[in-house]
Amino acid sequence: MFTDQDLNQLSDRGISAETAQAQLKRFETGFPWLRLESAATLGHGIVPITPSDENRLIAIWNDYRAQGGSIEKFVPASGAASRMFKNLYAFVDSGRNVPDNDFETAFVNNIHKFAFYASLNAACKRIYGIGANQLIDEGRAVEVARTLLSADGLNYGAMPKGLLQFHMSSGVPHTPVEEHMEEGAQYACDTNRHVQLHFTVSPEHRGAFKALIERVQPMMEKVWGATFTITMSEQQACTDTLAANADGTPYRDSDGKLVLRPAGHGALLNNLSAREASVVFIKNIDNVVPQARRAITTRYKKVIGGLLIEVQRTIAKHLHTLEGEPTAKDLKQILQFVEKTLFTVNPATATMSPEELKAYLCAKLNRPIRVCGMVRNEGEPGGGPYLAYNADGSYSPQILEAAQINPDDDKAVAMMKGGTHFNPVDLVCYIRDYKGNKFDLSKFVDPETGLISEKSKGGTTLLALELPGLWNGSMSDWNTIFVEVPIETFNPVKTVNDLLRPQHQ
């Protein structure tokens, strides 16, 4: 199947022949559908938070910080923002000079509301000798869109979201990188006002991230009374996966070389594993708002951080009990915690001997922990929080994509359609065990939870293999707590016009 040239190409990326062969086998076998117990709902898999809970959990979080607890923010920021400008690319390629649909009209009519307007206007003057408004008045709106996207303009179509001017703050344009720095100072700093922040970036963008950070960090530290340690890493080449033809054979380029692709956000598990902090917040690069609208976000980050610490401390106490000679009462109490707080249930525990139950509880408790904020589903239902079955017969909270649910299973489809919440990627994780040792996160992955998708390359359809997602299968064997958070904490920017929404103004 693989030539000597293939093997050398794979070896250069740190990919073994066995791994590549297993990837091709996966195109043949696919991934199994996941078996669901139910959608997670409020009180049944999702923890409701009352105002008194909020105050108690924020106090726990502040106590953790005061005691010198280590904290880091982890922000996936790789890749270009080209999908954010899909509609504008269509406009530029249309041959038209003026808008003819609602999206284009909204972009043009509100051009001055974008944080990047001043930069765009200056680029228009440099290229065409007149500003953006005059171009629009002259019926040349397409030139404004082209200037935003093209390499001789702002080149936004090729830049990563983290470096785009998203918001205005005190009259100054802010990028998502700066917003995440500010967030870090507001909820993820230690007792010495030190912030650790990590971005995963693409190799071609690392220099631009570094330049921006070096430019803004001194002012950030002065304004926020904090110090920052900001690090970056790249998605490792050894996590790339083979692309395949429709028949499952390796897809090759015009030179006959294997085509390998980044394997989705699941490939970032290695990057996460390298973090040294005990507590790691994970949040997507584009889910940010201006400082004036950030209060509810920062409050709930402290809330879920406090819940994480509360659960971790309880787990540590129970594991220390299990190290000794736990009584029947101890075992019953710990099992109740596993079932009622961690929502992890296994009917087989009813017939286990005390020794078997002790071993089962130790295995279930001594795992990485994550608290995941879930928001009310205000749109079409799809992937999100579920109670799903595991290989050992238990079921537990899992974040699933719609593609992992069997469309021919009427019961599963009904659960998906009845889902009340979805996953905004709002996580805080504890990645050390109860004795302070780092977990080997690779041991808690479910390899049966990846995805196969169809992509287009040069007009040809190819199959792409995604590794178990970072907050899906890569964390499948973690202790997971879902908690309801306000919809106001979820403000993604999927298209450029999302920046016109009130939350981003």
N, C-alpha and C positions, 0 to 999 in steps of 0.2 A: 504493500500500500504506500509506504513512504520510501522515496529515493534517498541516496546519500546526501543530495543537496537539501532535501526536506529535513533530514535529521540534523544537518548542520544549522539550518535556519532555526529549527526548534531549539537546539542547544544554545544558540546565541541569545535566546530569550529566557533560558533557564527552564525550558519545558521538556520533560522527558518523553520518549517515544510512547511509553505506557500511558502517560497522561493524555497525549494526543489521540491515541487509539481509543481510550475510554470516552473521549469527547465525541469521536465519530460514532461509537457504539450508542451514545446517548441520542444522537440524531435518529438512529434506527429504532430505539426503544421508547423514546420520549420520557416524560416524567409522569408519575402516577398522580391521579387526582387526589386531593386531600379529603379525608373523611371528617365531616363536621358533626359536632354535637349540637351546636346552635350558634347563631350570631350573638356576639357579646352585646348586652344591653345594660342600661343603668340598673345597678343592683344585682345584675346577673353577669358578672365578668367585668363590668365597668364600675369603678368606685365613685359615688357622688361625693362632692366636697361642699360642706356647709361653711358659712362665714366663720363660725367658731373653729372649724377644722383648719381653715386658711391661717388664722392667727397662730394656732398651735404649731402647725407645720412650718410656718415662717420662723417661729422661735427656735424650732429644732434645727433648721438650716443655719440660722445665725449662730447657734451654739456650736455646730460643726465647724463653721468658719473660725469662730473664736478659739476653738481648741487646736487650730493649726491644720485642719483637714485640707488635703490637696485636691485641687479642682482644675479642670481644663475644658475649654470649648473646642469642639471638633466640627469643622465646617467643610463638607464636600463642596469644592468650588472648581472642579475640573471642567473642561469642555467649553466650546464656544457657545454664544447666545443665539446662534443662527435661527433656531426654532422660534425664538421670541419675535423674530422679524419676518416670519413666513409670509404674512399678508402683505408686508411692504415689498418683499422680493417679487411677489406676484404683480404688484402695482408697477414696479420698475420694469418688469419683463413684459408688461401688457402692451406696450406701444402707445399707451394713452398718456396724455399730459396732465389730466385732471382726474379727480376721484369719481368713481361711479358706483360705490357701495358704501354701506354705513361705516365699516371699519376705516376705510381710507378717508372718508369725510370727517369722522371724529378725530383722526390723527391730524389732519390738515387744519381743521377749524380750531383745534386746541393746542396748536404747536407751541404757543408761548407758555403753556402750563407745564411743559416738561422741564425737569431740572437741567437737561442737557441743551436747552434752547440757546443760551448765550454762546456755547461752544459751536453749536450747529450754525447759528447765524454768522459767526465769525468765519467758519469754514465756507459758507455760501459766498460771503463777500470776497474771500480769497480766491475762490474758483471762478465765480461768475461776475464779480464786481458789484453785486447787489445782495441785499440781505434776504433772509427766508421769506419775510412777509411780502416783499416786493415781487419775489419769484412767484409766490402764490397769487398775488394780485394780477400778474401778467399771464396767468394760466399755465404756469410752469411748475406746478406742485410736485411733479415727478422728480424734478431736479433736486428738490429739498430731500425727498426720500432717498434718492441716489447718494446725495452727499452724506447722509447719516450712515449709510451702509458701506460705501465704497472705500477702498484703501487710500484714495487721494482725498477723502473727506475725513469723517470721524472713525471709519472702519469698524463700526459697531457690529456689523454682521459677522466679523471674524474674532471679536473680542469675547472674553468670558464675562458672565453676568457680574461677577464680583468687582470688575473694574469700570462698569458703566455708571454714569451719573444718574442715580435713581431719584433722589429727594433733595429738597432745599432745606437747609437748617441754618437759621440766623442769616439768611441771605446767601449762603454758600452751598454749592452743589456737594452732595455726599454720595459716595459709592457704598454698595453693600459691605465691602471690606471695612469701611469706617463705621458703619452701623453695627457690625458685629464687635468691633473694638469697644464701642460705647456700651453695648449690651454687656460685654464682659466686665466692664468697670461697674456696672449696675447690679449684677447678681452673681458673677462667677469669679470675683476677686477673693483672695485669701485675707487673713486677719491683718496682713501687712500691706493691703491694697495692691497686691501683685496679681496680674492677670496673665494666665497662660492660654494662648490661642493658637490653634493649629488649622491650617488650610491644606486640603489636598488640591494640587494644581496640575496642569498639563506642563510638560517640559518647555514648550514654546512660550508659555505665559509666565513662567517663574520670574523672569527678569522684570517684567512689568509689575507683578505683585510686589516684588522686593522694592522697586523704586517708589511705588505709591506708599508702602508702609514706612519706608525711611523718611519720606517727605512729611507725612502727617503724624508720625508717632510723637515727636517732641511736643507739638501742640496738644495732642490727645492727653499726654501725661500731665501737662500743665493744667488743662481744663478739668480733668477728672481726678486729679490728685492721686494718680495710680502709676505704676510701672508695668510695662508690657514685655513679655517674652513671647515673640511670635515666630512660629516655626512653620515649615512647609514640607510636604512630601508629595511624591508622584505615584500614580497607580503603577504597580510593579509589572514589568513586562511578562514575568512568569505567570501572571494571572490572566493574560490574554487567552482567547479561545479561538479554535478553528472556525472558519465559515465553511458552509457546505452547500453543494448543489441540492436541488430538490430530491435527488435520489440518494442523498446522504454521503456522496463521495466528496473529497476535499475540493473546495472552490479555489481556483488558481487565477492569478492575474495574467496579463498578456505575455509576461516573461516566463510563465510556468511556475511561479513561486506561490507557495501557500499564502492565502489571505487570512490574517489573524486580526481579531477585533477586541477592543476593550470589553470585558465581560460584565458590564453593568456595575451598579454600586456595591454589589456583593464582593467585588474585587478589592474593595477598600478595607476588608476585614484585617488584612495584614497591616495596613496603616494604623488602624485603630489599636491593634494588638501591641504596637510599638509605643503607645502612650504610657507614661509612667504614673500619672495621677490616679488616685483611687476613684474619683468621681469625674465622669466625662459627660458633658452636655453635647448632644448631637442635634444640629438644626441645619436645614438647607440654606444655601447662600442667598436665595432670593426671597426668603420669608422674613422680611424686615420692614419696619416702618420708621418714619422720622421720630426724633426724640420726643416731640410734643404729643405723639400718639402712642408712646411706648409703655406707659405706666402699667396697664393691665398685663402686658406681656412679661415685664420684669417681675411683677408680683407673682404671677403663676409659675414662673421659672423657680422662684424661691419655694413656692408651695410644693411642686413636684420634687424639688431637691430635698425638702424636709421629709416628704413621704418616703423617698428612697432611703434616707438615713434612718428613719424610724424602722422601716422594714429590715434594713441591713443589721441594725442593732438587735432586733428580735431574733433574726436568723442566727446571728453569732451566739446569742444566749442559748438558743435551742441546740446548736451544734456542740457547744461546750457540755450541755447536759447529756447529749447522746454519747460523748466521749467516755463518760463514766458508766454507771449502772442505772439507767433510767427505770423508774417504776412504771407500772401499768398506767398509773394516772398521768405520768409524764408523757408517755407515748400517746395517750389519748389526746392530751392537750396539744402536743406538737402536731399530730395528725389533723386536728381541728384547724390549726393555723394554716397548714398546707392547703386544706380544702376550702376554708372560708376566706382567707386573706390572699393566698396565691391562686385560688380557683383551680387548683390542680387536683383532679379526682381520679382514683383508680378503684373500681369495684373489688378488685382482688385483695385489697387491704383487709377486707372483712374476714378472710380466711387465713391470713398470714400469722405465723408464729411470732412471738415477741422478738426473736432474733431476726426473722425476716423483715418484720415491720421496722425495726431499728435500722437495718441496712437500707431499706427503701427510703426512709425519711432522711438519712444521711445523704443519700444520692440526690434526692430532690432538693435539699436545702443548700448543699455545698456547690453552688453554681453561680455564674455571673447574674447580676440583677439589673433589671431595667424598669423604669416607670415611664409609661408612654401616655402622653396627653392625647385625648380623642375629642374631636369636635362633632357637634350635631351635623347630620347629613342634610344639607339644604338643597342638594341637587339630586341627580340621578344616583341611585345606590350602586355600589360596586365593591371593590376590594376594601378591606378595613379590618376591624377587630372581630375575631371569632374565638370560639372554644373548639379546638380541633384535636383529633386523636393522635397519639404518639405511638411509636413502635411497641412500647411496653404495655399497651392497653389503656393507659391513662389518657385523659384529655386535659388541656391546659390552654391559657390564652395565647393566641397566635395572630400576627398581622399577616393577612393573606391578600394576594392580588386576585382580581376577578378571573384571570387566566388560569389560576390554580384550582378553580372550582368547576366540576363536571357540568357542562351545559345540558347534558341529557339526564341529569339526576334532578327530578322535579322537586324533591325535598330540599336539596342543597340550593337550587335556584330560588326557591321560596324563601329560604333563610337569607340569601344574598339580597333579594328584593325587599325583605323586611328589615334590613339593617338600619339602625338608627344613627350610627356614627361612622366616621371615616378617619383615616390615619393622616394627620398633617405633617408627620415626621417631626415630632416634638418629644425627644427622648432625653432622659438622664440615666446614666449607667454607673454601676459599681463593678469594677473589673478586677478586684482583689478578693481573696478568700477571707474567711473569718480570722485567719492568723496573719493576714497582711501580705500574703504571697500573691504575685500576679497569676491570674488564670491563663492557661493556654486556650485562647478563644477558639482555636481550630478544632478543639475536641467537643464543641457544643453546636456544631453545624449539622443540619440535616441535608445530606447530599442529594436527597430525592426531591428537593424543592426548587430546582432551577426553572428556567423558562426557555422555550425555543420560539423565536419570532421570525417573521419574514421581513427582509430588508431589500432595498433596491440599490444596485450598483451598476452604473452605466447602462441602465435600461434592463438589466438582468436581475431576476429574483434570486436571492440567496437566503440561506437559513443561518441565523445567528444564535449562538448559545450563551445564555446569561447564567452566571454562577448564582447560587442561592443568595437572594438579596440581603443587604447588610441588616435591614430591620425586618426581613422576612426569614428565609431559611437559615441565614448565618447566625441568627439569634434564636433559632427554633427551640434549642434546649436550655434556654435561660429561664430564670424565674422572672415572670412578667406580670406587672400590675398595670391595668388600664385605668385611667382616671379621666373624668370629664373636665375639659377646660373650655373657656368661652370661645366662641367663633371669632371674636375680635383678636385672638392670638394667632390666627391663621390668615396671612396676607401675601400669598405667593404672587409672583410676577411671571405669568406664562406667556403673555404677549405684551408688546410695548404699550398698548392702550390700557393695560391694567394699571399703569402708572398714573392714569387719569382718575382712578377711583379715589373717593374721599380719603381712604386710609393712607394713601401715598402722597397726598397734597399737603 
